[in-house]
Amino acid sequence: MANNNNNDQNNRNEYFEDRAGTNDARYHVVPHEEEGWAVKEEGKGSPVFTAGSKSDAVEEAKRMAEESGSMAYIHSEHGQIEEQHNYMDE
């Protein structure tokens, strides 16, 4: 069973790495231990933006997603997705 979890995690990491730096990379607003809230781009380890308030992080994630034609996911303080904003061309 642990082997399946490792395979799932490896597949997920590869999926995000493939999208990193492309227009397919999404932006996630997540809690950040040092700054309060962070915007993380899929496939990158470090935040691309940090803020003291969630609303500032959300505003920046939405701006970045709109600019790149991507999506912004807003997570709760417990990590669950609360909202998503789609700026992709359909």
PDB file of N, CA, C and O in Angstrom:
ATOM      1  N   MET A   1       0.826  -1.200   0.000  1.00  0.00           N
ATOM      2  CA  MET A   1       0.000   0.000   0.000  1.00  0.00           C
ATOM      3  C   MET A   1       0.861   1.251   0.000  1.00  0.00           C
ATOM      4  O   MET A   1       0.559   2.212  -0.708  1.00  0.00           O
ATOM      5  N   ALA A   2       1.931   1.250   0.785  1.00  0.00           N
ATOM      6  CA  ALA A   2       2.821   2.413   0.822  1.00  0.00           C
ATOM      7  C   ALA A   2       3.446   2.652  -0.541  1.00  0.00           C
ATOM      8  O   ALA A   2       3.686   3.797  -0.924  1.00  0.00           O
ATOM      9  N   ASN A   3       3.712   1.574  -1.280  1.00  0.00           N
ATOM     10  CA  ASN A   3       4.297   1.711  -2.605  1.00  0.00           C
ATOM     11  C   ASN A   3       3.351   2.444  -3.552  1.00  0.00           C
ATOM     12  O   ASN A   3       3.799   3.251  -4.366  1.00  0.00           O
ATOM     13  N   ASN A   4       2.035   2.171  -3.456  1.00  0.00           N
ATOM     14  CA  ASN A   4       1.057   2.881  -4.271  1.00  0.00           C
ATOM     15  C   ASN A   4       1.044   4.363  -3.943  1.00  0.00           C
ATOM     16  O   ASN A   4       0.937   5.192  -4.846  1.00  0.00           O
ATOM     17  N   ASN A   5       1.150   4.713  -2.661  1.00  0.00           N
ATOM     18  CA  ASN A   5       1.187   6.118  -2.258  1.00  0.00           C
ATOM     19  C   ASN A   5       2.415   6.805  -2.819  1.00  0.00           C
ATOM     20  O   ASN A   5       2.334   7.952  -3.258  1.00  0.00           O
ATOM     21  N   ASN A   6       3.562   6.118  -2.814  1.00  0.00           N
ATOM     22  CA  ASN A   6       4.782   6.688  -3.386  1.00  0.00           C
ATOM     23  C   ASN A   6       4.627   6.901  -4.875  1.00  0.00           C
ATOM     24  O   ASN A   6       5.054   7.932  -5.395  1.00  0.00           O
ATOM     25  N   ASN A   7       4.022   5.946  -5.581  1.00  0.00           N
ATOM     26  CA  ASN A   7       3.803   6.092  -7.022  1.00  0.00           C
ATOM     27  C   ASN A   7       2.863   7.251  -7.313  1.00  0.00           C
ATOM     28  O   ASN A   7       3.107   8.032  -8.233  1.00  0.00           O
ATOM     29  N   ASP A   8       1.785   7.370  -6.531  1.00  0.00           N
ATOM     30  CA  ASP A   8       0.853   8.480  -6.703  1.00  0.00           C
ATOM     31  C   ASP A   8       1.553   9.815  -6.495  1.00  0.00           C
ATOM     32  O   ASP A   8       1.354  10.751  -7.269  1.00  0.00           O
ATOM     33  N   GLN A   9       2.376   9.907  -5.447  1.00  0.00           N
ATOM     34  CA  GLN A   9       3.101  11.148  -5.162  1.00  0.00           C
ATOM     35  C   GLN A   9       4.099  11.454  -6.280  1.00  0.00           C
ATOM     36  O   GLN A   9       4.223  12.607  -6.694  1.00  0.00           O
ATOM     37  N   ASN A  10       4.802  10.449  -6.767  1.00  0.00           N
ATOM     38  CA  ASN A  10       5.752  10.657  -7.864  1.00  0.00           C
ATOM     39  C   ASN A  10       5.042  11.119  -9.128  1.00  0.00           C
ATOM     40  O   ASN A  10       5.526  12.016  -9.817  1.00  0.00           O
ATOM     41  N   ASN A  11       3.890  10.511  -9.441  1.00  0.00           N
ATOM     42  CA  ASN A  11       3.118  10.922 -10.614  1.00  0.00           C
ATOM     43  C   ASN A  11       2.616  12.350 -10.468  1.00  0.00           C
ATOM     44  O   ASN A  11       2.643  13.123 -11.426  1.00  0.00           O
ATOM     45  N   ARG A  12       2.159  12.703  -9.270  1.00  0.00           N
ATOM     46  CA  ARG A  12       1.665  14.058  -9.008  1.00  0.00           C
ATOM     47  C   ARG A  12       2.800  15.074  -9.141  1.00  0.00           C
ATOM     48  O   ARG A  12       2.620  16.130  -9.748  1.00  0.00           O
ATOM     49  N   ASN A  13       3.962  14.760  -8.580  1.00  0.00           N
ATOM     50  CA  ASN A  13       5.106  15.668  -8.690  1.00  0.00           C
ATOM     51  C   ASN A  13       5.521  15.863 -10.139  1.00  0.00           C
ATOM     52  O   ASN A  13       5.813  16.983 -10.559  1.00  0.00           O
ATOM     53  N   GLU A  14       5.550  14.779 -10.906  1.00  0.00           N
ATOM     54  CA  GLU A  14       5.920  14.868 -12.317  1.00  0.00           C
ATOM     55  C   GLU A  14       4.911  15.717 -13.093  1.00  0.00           C
ATOM     56  O   GLU A  14       5.288  16.515 -13.951  1.00  0.00           O
ATOM     57  N   TYR A  15       3.638  15.538 -12.786  1.00  0.00           N
ATOM     58  CA  TYR A  15       2.579  16.312 -13.430  1.00  0.00           C
ATOM     59  C   TYR A  15       2.771  17.809 -13.190  1.00  0.00           C
ATOM     60  O   TYR A  15       2.682  18.606 -14.124  1.00  0.00           O
ATOM     61  N   PHE A  16       3.036  18.188 -11.934  1.00  0.00           N
ATOM     62  CA  PHE A  16       3.231  19.604 -11.614  1.00  0.00           C
ATOM     63  C   PHE A  16       4.524  20.138 -12.205  1.00  0.00           C
ATOM     64  O   PHE A  16       4.564  21.278 -12.666  1.00  0.00           O
ATOM     65  N   GLU A  17       5.589  19.330 -12.200  1.00  0.00           N
ATOM     66  CA  GLU A  17       6.858  19.759 -12.778  1.00  0.00           C
ATOM     67  C   GLU A  17       6.719  20.012 -14.272  1.00  0.00           C
ATOM     68  O   GLU A  17       7.325  20.946 -14.798  1.00  0.00           O
ATOM     69  N   ASP A  18       5.932  19.196 -14.959  1.00  0.00           N
ATOM     70  CA  ASP A  18       5.721  19.378 -16.385  1.00  0.00           C
ATOM     71  C   ASP A  18       4.998  20.685 -16.685  1.00  0.00           C
ATOM     72  O   ASP A  18       5.225  21.292 -17.732  1.00  0.00           O
ATOM     73  N   ARG A  19       4.132  21.123 -15.778  1.00  0.00           N
ATOM     74  CA  ARG A  19       3.372  22.359 -15.986  1.00  0.00           C
ATOM     75  C   ARG A  19       4.108  23.599 -15.490  1.00  0.00           C
ATOM     76  O   ARG A  19       3.748  24.718 -15.854  1.00  0.00           O
ATOM     77  N   ALA A  20       5.114  23.415 -14.678  1.00  0.00           N
ATOM     78  CA  ALA A  20       5.843  24.558 -14.105  1.00  0.00           C
ATOM     79  C   ALA A  20       6.427  25.424 -15.209  1.00  0.00           C
ATOM     80  O   ALA A  20       7.026  24.926 -16.161  1.00  0.00           O
ATOM     81  N   GLY A  21       6.241  26.725 -15.064  1.00  0.00           N
ATOM     82  CA  GLY A  21       6.814  27.668 -16.012  1.00  0.00           C
ATOM     83  C   GLY A  21       6.064  27.745 -17.325  1.00  0.00           C
ATOM     84  O   GLY A  21       6.502  28.441 -18.241  1.00  0.00           O
ATOM     85  N   THR A  22       4.942  27.048 -17.441  1.00  0.00           N
ATOM     86  CA  THR A  22       4.125  27.104 -18.647  1.00  0.00           C
ATOM     87  C   THR A  22       2.820  27.811 -18.321  1.00  0.00           C
ATOM     88  O   THR A  22       2.542  28.120 -17.163  1.00  0.00           O
ATOM     89  N   ASN A  23       2.031  28.061 -19.344  1.00  0.00           N
ATOM     90  CA  ASN A  23       0.716  28.663 -19.121  1.00  0.00           C
ATOM     91  C   ASN A  23      -0.239  27.701 -18.435  1.00  0.00           C
ATOM     92  O   ASN A  23      -1.320  28.100 -18.002  1.00  0.00           O
ATOM     93  N   ASP A  24       0.153  26.432 -18.335  1.00  0.00           N
ATOM     94  CA  ASP A  24      -0.685  25.451 -17.657  1.00  0.00           C
ATOM     95  C   ASP A  24      -0.478  25.450 -16.148  1.00  0.00           C
ATOM     96  O   ASP A  24      -1.248  24.818 -15.424  1.00  0.00           O
ATOM     97  N   ALA A  25       0.541  26.143 -15.661  1.00  0.00           N
ATOM     98  CA  ALA A  25       0.814  26.179 -14.221  1.00  0.00           C
ATOM     99  C   ALA A  25      -0.265  27.004 -13.531  1.00  0.00           C
ATOM    100  O   ALA A  25      -0.590  28.112 -13.958  1.00  0.00           O
ATOM    101  N   ARG A  26      -0.805  26.452 -12.472  1.00  0.00           N
ATOM    102  CA  ARG A  26      -1.821  27.153 -11.692  1.00  0.00           C
ATOM    103  C   ARG A  26      -1.182  27.803 -10.471  1.00  0.00           C
ATOM    104  O   ARG A  26      -0.080  27.444 -10.055  1.00  0.00           O
ATOM    105  N   TYR A  27      -1.896  28.760  -9.915  1.00  0.00           N
ATOM    106  CA  TYR A  27      -1.429  29.472  -8.727  1.00  0.00           C
ATOM    107  C   TYR A  27      -2.317  29.097  -7.550  1.00  0.00           C
ATOM    108  O   TYR A  27      -3.543  29.072  -7.657  1.00  0.00           O
ATOM    109  N   HIS A  28      -1.674  28.808  -6.433  1.00  0.00           N
ATOM    110  CA  HIS A  28      -2.387  28.375  -5.229  1.00  0.00           C
ATOM    111  C   HIS A  28      -2.099  29.342  -4.089  1.00  0.00           C
ATOM    112  O   HIS A  28      -0.941  29.657  -3.814  1.00  0.00           O
ATOM    113  N   VAL A  29      -3.153  29.812  -3.425  1.00  0.00           N
ATOM    114  CA  VAL A  29      -3.012  30.611  -2.210  1.00  0.00           C
ATOM    115  C   VAL A  29      -3.080  29.633  -1.044  1.00  0.00           C
ATOM    116  O   VAL A  29      -4.075  28.936  -0.849  1.00  0.00           O
ATOM    117  N   VAL A  30      -1.988  29.600  -0.272  1.00  0.00           N
ATOM    118  CA  VAL A  30      -1.863  28.641   0.831  1.00  0.00           C
ATOM    119  C   VAL A  30      -1.308  29.339   2.072  1.00  0.00           C
ATOM    120  O   VAL A  30      -0.638  30.366   1.963  1.00  0.00           O
ATOM    121  N   PRO A  31      -1.587  28.781   3.246  1.00  0.00           N
ATOM    122  CA  PRO A  31      -0.980  29.340   4.465  1.00  0.00           C
ATOM    123  C   PRO A  31       0.542  29.248   4.389  1.00  0.00           C
ATOM    124  O   PRO A  31       1.096  28.300   3.832  1.00  0.00           O
ATOM    125  N   HIS A  32       1.201  30.251   4.958  1.00  0.00           N
ATOM    126  CA  HIS A  32       2.670  30.298   4.957  1.00  0.00           C
ATOM    127  C   HIS A  32       3.125  30.567   6.385  1.00  0.00           C
ATOM    128  O   HIS A  32       2.704  31.543   7.006  1.00  0.00           O
ATOM    129  N   GLU A  33       3.977  29.707   6.894  1.00  0.00           N
ATOM    130  CA  GLU A  33       4.392  29.799   8.306  1.00  0.00           C
ATOM    131  C   GLU A  33       5.047  31.125   8.655  1.00  0.00           C
ATOM    132  O   GLU A  33       4.809  31.663   9.736  1.00  0.00           O
ATOM    133  N   GLU A  34       5.867  31.661   7.760  1.00  0.00           N
ATOM    134  CA  GLU A  34       6.625  32.869   8.087  1.00  0.00           C
ATOM    135  C   GLU A  34       5.882  34.166   7.790  1.00  0.00           C
ATOM    136  O   GLU A  34       5.966  35.118   8.565  1.00  0.00           O
ATOM    137  N   GLU A  35       5.158  34.212   6.681  1.00  0.00           N
ATOM    138  CA  GLU A  35       4.563  35.474   6.237  1.00  0.00           C
ATOM    139  C   GLU A  35       3.060  35.569   6.427  1.00  0.00           C
ATOM    140  O   GLU A  35       2.503  36.663   6.331  1.00  0.00           O
ATOM    141  N   GLY A  36       2.393  34.466   6.690  1.00  0.00           N
ATOM    142  CA  GLY A  36       0.938  34.472   6.817  1.00  0.00           C
ATOM    143  C   GLY A  36       0.285  33.714   5.675  1.00  0.00           C
ATOM    144  O   GLY A  36      -0.344  32.679   5.895  1.00  0.00           O
ATOM    145  N   TRP A  37       0.430  34.229   4.439  1.00  0.00           N
ATOM    146  CA  TRP A  37      -0.148  33.589   3.257  1.00  0.00           C
ATOM    147  C   TRP A  37       0.835  33.686   2.106  1.00  0.00           C
ATOM    148  O   TRP A  37       1.630  34.622   2.019  1.00  0.00           O
ATOM    149  N   ALA A  38       0.764  32.689   1.217  1.00  0.00           N
ATOM    150  CA  ALA A  38       1.685  32.654   0.085  1.00  0.00           C
ATOM    151  C   ALA A  38       0.939  32.280  -1.184  1.00  0.00           C
ATOM    152  O   ALA A  38      -0.090  31.604  -1.152  1.00  0.00           O
ATOM    153  N   VAL A  39       1.487  32.738  -2.299  1.00  0.00           N
ATOM    154  CA  VAL A  39       1.048  32.284  -3.613  1.00  0.00           C
ATOM    155  C   VAL A  39       2.156  31.379  -4.127  1.00  0.00           C
ATOM    156  O   VAL A  39       3.313  31.785  -4.240  1.00  0.00           O
ATOM    157  N   LYS A  40       1.778  30.143  -4.437  1.00  0.00           N
ATOM    158  CA  LYS A  40       2.746  29.184  -4.966  1.00  0.00           C
ATOM    159  C   LYS A  40       2.328  28.808  -6.374  1.00  0.00           C
ATOM    160  O   LYS A  40       1.157  28.542  -6.647  1.00  0.00           O
ATOM    161  N   GLU A  41       3.308  28.792  -7.258  1.00  0.00           N
ATOM    162  CA  GLU A  41       3.072  28.330  -8.618  1.00  0.00           C
ATOM    163  C   GLU A  41       3.364  26.840  -8.660  1.00  0.00           C
ATOM    164  O   GLU A  41       4.376  26.387  -8.127  1.00  0.00           O
ATOM    165  N   GLU A  42       2.483  26.080  -9.291  1.00  0.00           N
ATOM    166  CA  GLU A  42       2.681  24.639  -9.374  1.00  0.00           C
ATOM    167  C   GLU A  42       4.044  24.319  -9.948  1.00  0.00           C
ATOM    168  O   GLU A  42       4.482  24.916 -10.932  1.00  0.00           O
ATOM    169  N   GLY A  43       4.713  23.356  -9.308  1.00  0.00           N
ATOM    170  CA  GLY A  43       6.008  22.896  -9.781  1.00  0.00           C
ATOM    171  C   GLY A  43       7.188  23.648  -9.202  1.00  0.00           C
ATOM    172  O   GLY A  43       8.337  23.281  -9.446  1.00  0.00           O
ATOM    173  N   LYS A  44       6.923  24.692  -8.441  1.00  0.00           N
ATOM    174  CA  LYS A  44       7.999  25.461  -7.824  1.00  0.00           C
ATOM    175  C   LYS A  44       7.927  25.294  -6.313  1.00  0.00           C
ATOM    176  O   LYS A  44       6.846  25.319  -5.724  1.00  0.00           O
ATOM    177  N   GLY A  45       9.079  25.124  -5.699  1.00  0.00           N
ATOM    178  CA  GLY A  45       9.120  24.887  -4.265  1.00  0.00           C
ATOM    179  C   GLY A  45       8.874  26.124  -3.425  1.00  0.00           C
ATOM    180  O   GLY A  45       8.200  26.058  -2.397  1.00  0.00           O
ATOM    181  N   SER A  46       9.412  27.242  -3.855  1.00  0.00           N
ATOM    182  CA  SER A  46       9.297  28.474  -3.080  1.00  0.00           C
ATOM    183  C   SER A  46       8.116  29.303  -3.549  1.00  0.00           C
ATOM    184  O   SER A  46       7.767  29.272  -4.729  1.00  0.00           O
ATOM    185  N   PRO A  47       7.497  30.042  -2.644  1.00  0.00           N
ATOM    186  CA  PRO A  47       6.396  30.920  -3.043  1.00  0.00           C
ATOM    187  C   PRO A  47       6.869  31.986  -4.033  1.00  0.00           C
ATOM    188  O   PRO A  47       8.015  32.433  -3.985  1.00  0.00           O
ATOM    189  N   VAL A  48       5.972  32.378  -4.923  1.00  0.00           N
ATOM    190  CA  VAL A  48       6.272  33.478  -5.844  1.00  0.00           C
ATOM    191  C   VAL A  48       5.820  34.808  -5.258  1.00  0.00           C
ATOM    192  O   VAL A  48       6.142  35.870  -5.792  1.00  0.00           O
ATOM    193  N   PHE A  49       5.057  34.748  -4.136  1.00  0.00           N
ATOM    194  CA  PHE A  49       4.559  35.955  -3.475  1.00  0.00           C
ATOM    195  C   PHE A  49       4.152  35.576  -2.063  1.00  0.00           C
ATOM    196  O   PHE A  49       3.587  34.504  -1.846  1.00  0.00           O
ATOM    197  N   THR A  50       4.430  36.433  -1.110  1.00  0.00           N
ATOM    198  CA  THR A  50       3.955  36.236   0.261  1.00  0.00           C
ATOM    199  C   THR A  50       3.286  37.511   0.741  1.00  0.00           C
ATOM    200  O   THR A  50       3.613  38.608   0.289  1.00  0.00           O
ATOM    201  N   ALA A  51       2.342  37.352   1.668  1.00  0.00           N
ATOM    202  CA  ALA A  51       1.605  38.503   2.193  1.00  0.00           C
ATOM    203  C   ALA A  51       1.165  38.215   3.617  1.00  0.00           C
ATOM    204  O   ALA A  51       1.042  37.061   4.029  1.00  0.00           O
ATOM    205  N   GLY A  52       0.934  39.274   4.348  1.00  0.00           N
ATOM    206  CA  GLY A  52       0.443  39.144   5.715  1.00  0.00           C
ATOM    207  C   GLY A  52      -1.030  38.809   5.784  1.00  0.00           C
ATOM    208  O   GLY A  52      -1.504  38.282   6.790  1.00  0.00           O
ATOM    209  N   SER A  53      -1.768  39.115   4.706  1.00  0.00           N
ATOM    210  CA  SER A  53      -3.208  38.836   4.720  1.00  0.00           C
ATOM    211  C   SER A  53      -3.584  37.924   3.563  1.00  0.00           C
ATOM    212  O   SER A  53      -2.968  37.946   2.497  1.00  0.00           O
ATOM    213  N   LYS A  54      -4.596  37.136   3.802  1.00  0.00           N
ATOM    214  CA  LYS A  54      -5.088  36.233   2.766  1.00  0.00           C
ATOM    215  C   LYS A  54      -5.633  37.019   1.585  1.00  0.00           C
ATOM    216  O   LYS A  54      -5.419  36.633   0.435  1.00  0.00           O
ATOM    217  N   SER A  55      -6.337  38.117   1.850  1.00  0.00           N
ATOM    218  CA  SER A  55      -6.930  38.892   0.760  1.00  0.00           C
ATOM    219  C   SER A  55      -5.872  39.444  -0.186  1.00  0.00           C
ATOM    220  O   SER A  55      -6.095  39.482  -1.396  1.00  0.00           O
ATOM    221  N   ASP A  56      -4.721  39.876   0.339  1.00  0.00           N
ATOM    222  CA  ASP A  56      -3.636  40.353  -0.523  1.00  0.00           C
ATOM    223  C   ASP A  56      -3.081  39.217  -1.376  1.00  0.00           C
ATOM    224  O   ASP A  56      -2.781  39.415  -2.553  1.00  0.00           O
ATOM    225  N   ALA A  57      -2.944  38.034  -0.793  1.00  0.00           N
ATOM    226  CA  ALA A  57      -2.440  36.881  -1.533  1.00  0.00           C
ATOM    227  C   ALA A  57      -3.440  36.461  -2.615  1.00  0.00           C
ATOM    228  O   ALA A  57      -3.042  36.115  -3.728  1.00  0.00           O
ATOM    229  N   VAL A  58      -4.725  36.492  -2.293  1.00  0.00           N
ATOM    230  CA  VAL A  58      -5.761  36.134  -3.266  1.00  0.00           C
ATOM    231  C   VAL A  58      -5.734  37.106  -4.433  1.00  0.00           C
ATOM    232  O   VAL A  58      -5.784  36.695  -5.592  1.00  0.00           O
ATOM    233  N   GLU A  59      -5.655  38.384  -4.131  1.00  0.00           N
ATOM    234  CA  GLU A  59      -5.615  39.407  -5.186  1.00  0.00           C
ATOM    235  C   GLU A  59      -4.434  39.172  -6.127  1.00  0.00           C
ATOM    236  O   GLU A  59      -4.581  39.263  -7.346  1.00  0.00           O
ATOM    237  N   GLU A  60      -3.270  38.872  -5.564  1.00  0.00           N
ATOM    238  CA  GLU A  60      -2.080  38.645  -6.379  1.00  0.00           C
ATOM    239  C   GLU A  60      -2.191  37.348  -7.188  1.00  0.00           C
ATOM    240  O   GLU A  60      -1.798  37.322  -8.354  1.00  0.00           O
ATOM    241  N   ALA A  61      -2.711  36.290  -6.599  1.00  0.00           N
ATOM    242  CA  ALA A  61      -2.872  35.020  -7.321  1.00  0.00           C
ATOM    243  C   ALA A  61      -3.833  35.187  -8.498  1.00  0.00           C
ATOM    244  O   ALA A  61      -3.586  34.666  -9.585  1.00  0.00           O
ATOM    245  N   LYS A  62      -4.911  35.906  -8.278  1.00  0.00           N
ATOM    246  CA  LYS A  62      -5.872  36.144  -9.354  1.00  0.00           C
ATOM    247  C   LYS A  62      -5.245  36.983 -10.462  1.00  0.00           C
ATOM    248  O   LYS A  62      -5.491  36.732 -11.641  1.00  0.00           O
ATOM    249  N   ARG A  63      -4.442  37.972 -10.097  1.00  0.00           N
ATOM    250  CA  ARG A  63      -3.767  38.800 -11.089  1.00  0.00           C
ATOM    251  C   ARG A  63      -2.804  37.953 -11.923  1.00  0.00           C
ATOM    252  O   ARG A  63      -2.793  38.042 -13.151  1.00  0.00           O
ATOM    253  N   MET A  64      -1.993  37.127 -11.242  1.00  0.00           N
ATOM    254  CA  MET A  64      -1.029  36.276 -11.938  1.00  0.00           C
ATOM    255  C   MET A  64      -1.733  35.276 -12.861  1.00  0.00           C
ATOM    256  O   MET A  64      -1.305  35.066 -13.996  1.00  0.00           O
ATOM    257  N   ALA A  65      -2.802  34.670 -12.374  1.00  0.00           N
ATOM    258  CA  ALA A  65      -3.536  33.693 -13.177  1.00  0.00           C
ATOM    259  C   ALA A  65      -4.183  34.348 -14.388  1.00  0.00           C
ATOM    260  O   ALA A  65      -4.164  33.788 -15.484  1.00  0.00           O
ATOM    261  N   GLU A  66      -4.749  35.520 -14.197  1.00  0.00           N
ATOM    262  CA  GLU A  66      -5.372  36.225 -15.314  1.00  0.00           C
ATOM    263  C   GLU A  66      -4.322  36.619 -16.348  1.00  0.00           C
ATOM    264  O   GLU A  66      -4.543  36.472 -17.550  1.00  0.00           O
ATOM    265  N   GLU A  67      -3.196  37.112 -15.883  1.00  0.00           N
ATOM    266  CA  GLU A  67      -2.114  37.529 -16.781  1.00  0.00           C
ATOM    267  C   GLU A  67      -1.576  36.356 -17.610  1.00  0.00           C
ATOM    268  O   GLU A  67      -1.223  36.527 -18.777  1.00  0.00           O
ATOM    269  N   SER A  68      -1.515  35.173 -17.006  1.00  0.00           N
ATOM    270  CA  SER A  68      -0.959  34.013 -17.705  1.00  0.00           C
ATOM    271  C   SER A  68      -2.029  33.142 -18.359  1.00  0.00           C
ATOM    272  O   SER A  68      -1.699  32.151 -19.009  1.00  0.00           O
ATOM    273  N   GLY A  69      -3.312  33.498 -18.196  1.00  0.00           N
ATOM    274  CA  GLY A  69      -4.380  32.688 -18.762  1.00  0.00           C
ATOM    275  C   GLY A  69      -4.479  31.331 -18.100  1.00  0.00           C
ATOM    276  O   GLY A  69      -4.651  30.313 -18.770  1.00  0.00           O
ATOM    277  N   SER A  70      -4.368  31.320 -16.772  1.00  0.00           N
ATOM    278  CA  SER A  70      -4.318  30.084 -16.006  1.00  0.00           C
ATOM    279  C   SER A  70      -5.462  30.061 -14.992  1.00  0.00           C
ATOM    280  O   SER A  70      -6.529  30.624 -15.238  1.00  0.00           O
ATOM    281  N   MET A  71      -5.236  29.417 -13.872  1.00  0.00           N
ATOM    282  CA  MET A  71      -6.227  29.338 -12.809  1.00  0.00           C
ATOM    283  C   MET A  71      -5.612  29.679 -11.460  1.00  0.00           C
ATOM    284  O   MET A  71      -4.412  29.508 -11.241  1.00  0.00           O
ATOM    285  N   ALA A  72      -6.463  30.165 -10.563  1.00  0.00           N
ATOM    286  CA  ALA A  72      -6.047  30.434  -9.184  1.00  0.00           C
ATOM    287  C   ALA A  72      -6.919  29.604  -8.257  1.00  0.00           C
ATOM    288  O   ALA A  72      -8.145  29.614  -8.366  1.00  0.00           O
ATOM    289  N   TYR A  73      -6.276  28.886  -7.344  1.00  0.00           N
ATOM    290  CA  TYR A  73      -6.968  28.085  -6.340  1.00  0.00           C
ATOM    291  C   TYR A  73      -6.724  28.718  -4.980  1.00  0.00           C
ATOM    292  O   TYR A  73      -5.587  29.013  -4.612  1.00  0.00           O
ATOM    293  N   ILE A  74      -7.798  28.921  -4.245  1.00  0.00           N
ATOM    294  CA  ILE A  74      -7.711  29.527  -2.926  1.00  0.00           C
ATOM    295  C   ILE A  74      -7.971  28.433  -1.893  1.00  0.00           C
ATOM    296  O   ILE A  74      -9.039  27.822  -1.876  1.00  0.00           O
ATOM    297  N   HIS A  75      -6.988  28.197  -1.038  1.00  0.00           N
ATOM    298  CA  HIS A  75      -7.078  27.149  -0.028  1.00  0.00           C
ATOM    299  C   HIS A  75      -7.438  27.742   1.330  1.00  0.00           C
ATOM    300  O   HIS A  75      -7.159  28.908   1.606  1.00  0.00           O
ATOM    301  N   SER A  76      -8.054  26.929   2.162  1.00  0.00           N
ATOM    302  CA  SER A  76      -8.346  27.323   3.539  1.00  0.00           C
ATOM    303  C   SER A  76      -7.068  27.196   4.362  1.00  0.00           C
ATOM    304  O   SER A  76      -6.038  26.742   3.863  1.00  0.00           O
ATOM    305  N   GLU A  77      -7.143  27.595   5.604  1.00  0.00           N
ATOM    306  CA  GLU A  77      -5.986  27.466   6.493  1.00  0.00           C
ATOM    307  C   GLU A  77      -5.638  26.009   6.756  1.00  0.00           C
ATOM    308  O   GLU A  77      -4.552  25.708   7.253  1.00  0.00           O
ATOM    309  N   HIS A  78      -6.560  25.096   6.423  1.00  0.00           N
ATOM    310  CA  HIS A  78      -6.320  23.663   6.604  1.00  0.00           C
ATOM    311  C   HIS A  78      -5.929  22.969   5.303  1.00  0.00           C
ATOM    312  O   HIS A  78      -5.749  21.752   5.270  1.00  0.00           O
ATOM    313  N   GLY A  79      -5.800  23.755   4.227  1.00  0.00           N
ATOM    314  CA  GLY A  79      -5.327  23.206   2.962  1.00  0.00           C
ATOM    315  C   GLY A  79      -6.392  22.801   1.962  1.00  0.00           C
ATOM    316  O   GLY A  79      -6.061  22.430   0.837  1.00  0.00           O
ATOM    317  N   GLN A  80      -7.653  22.861   2.334  1.00  0.00           N
ATOM    318  CA  GLN A  80      -8.713  22.476   1.402  1.00  0.00           C
ATOM    319  C   GLN A  80      -9.028  23.625   0.448  1.00  0.00           C
ATOM    320  O   GLN A  80      -8.978  24.793   0.833  1.00  0.00           O
ATOM    321  N   ILE A  81      -9.353  23.285  -0.797  1.00  0.00           N
ATOM    322  CA  ILE A  81      -9.693  24.307  -1.783  1.00  0.00           C
ATOM    323  C   ILE A  81     -11.057  24.892  -1.446  1.00  0.00           C
ATOM    324  O   ILE A  81     -12.043  24.169  -1.305  1.00  0.00           O
ATOM    325  N   GLU A  82     -11.094  26.221  -1.318  1.00  0.00           N
ATOM    326  CA  GLU A  82     -12.342  26.929  -1.013  1.00  0.00           C
ATOM    327  C   GLU A  82     -12.951  27.544  -2.270  1.00  0.00           C
ATOM    328  O   GLU A  82     -14.170  27.561  -2.442  1.00  0.00           O
ATOM    329  N   GLU A  83     -12.085  28.047  -3.140  1.00  0.00           N
ATOM    330  CA  GLU A  83     -12.533  28.731  -4.352  1.00  0.00           C
ATOM    331  C   GLU A  83     -11.562  28.417  -5.475  1.00  0.00           C
ATOM    332  O   GLU A  83     -10.416  28.035  -5.239  1.00  0.00           O
ATOM    333  N   GLN A  84     -12.045  28.587  -6.713  1.00  0.00           N
ATOM    334  CA  GLN A  84     -11.147  28.551  -7.850  1.00  0.00           C
ATOM    335  C   GLN A  84     -11.606  29.599  -8.843  1.00  0.00           C
ATOM    336  O   GLN A  84     -12.800  29.852  -9.003  1.00  0.00           O
ATOM    337  N   HIS A  85     -10.637  30.201  -9.504  1.00  0.00           N
ATOM    338  CA  HIS A  85     -10.891  31.253 -10.482  1.00  0.00           C
ATOM    339  C   HIS A  85     -10.235  30.834 -11.779  1.00  0.00           C
ATOM    340  O   HIS A  85      -9.025  30.615 -11.829  1.00  0.00           O
ATOM    341  N   ASN A  86     -11.033  30.722 -12.831  1.00  0.00           N
ATOM    342  CA  ASN A  86     -10.548  30.230 -14.119  1.00  0.00           C
ATOM    343  C   ASN A  86     -10.388  31.387 -15.093  1.00  0.00           C
ATOM    344  O   ASN A  86     -11.358  32.073 -15.415  1.00  0.00           O
ATOM    345  N   TYR A  87      -9.167  31.602 -15.561  1.00  0.00           N
ATOM    346  CA  TYR A  87      -8.871  32.637 -16.538  1.00  0.00           C
ATOM    347  C   TYR A  87      -8.365  32.033 -17.838  1.00  0.00           C
ATOM    348  O   TYR A  87      -7.754  32.720 -18.657  1.00  0.00           O
ATOM    349  N   MET A  88      -8.625  30.740 -18.021  1.00  0.00           N
ATOM    350  CA  MET A  88      -8.150  30.048 -19.216  1.00  0.00           C
ATOM    351  C   MET A  88      -9.091  30.336 -20.370  1.00  0.00           C
ATOM    352  O   MET A  88     -10.304  30.432 -20.189  1.00  0.00           O
ATOM    353  N   ASP A  89      -8.515  30.473 -21.566  1.00  0.00           N
ATOM    354  CA  ASP A  89      -9.335  30.636 -22.763  1.00  0.00           C
ATOM    355  C   ASP A  89     -10.050  29.332 -23.048  1.00  0.00           C
ATOM    356  O   ASP A  89      -9.451  28.258 -23.017  1.00  0.00           O
ATOM    357  N   GLU A  90     -11.298  29.436 -23.318  1.00  0.00           N
ATOM    358  CA  GLU A  90     -12.067  28.207 -23.599  1.00  0.00           C
ATOM    359  C   GLU A  90     -12.299  28.049 -25.068  1.00  0.00           C
ATOM    360  O   GLU A  90     -12.925  27.078 -25.494  1.00  0.00           O
TER     361      GLU A  90
END
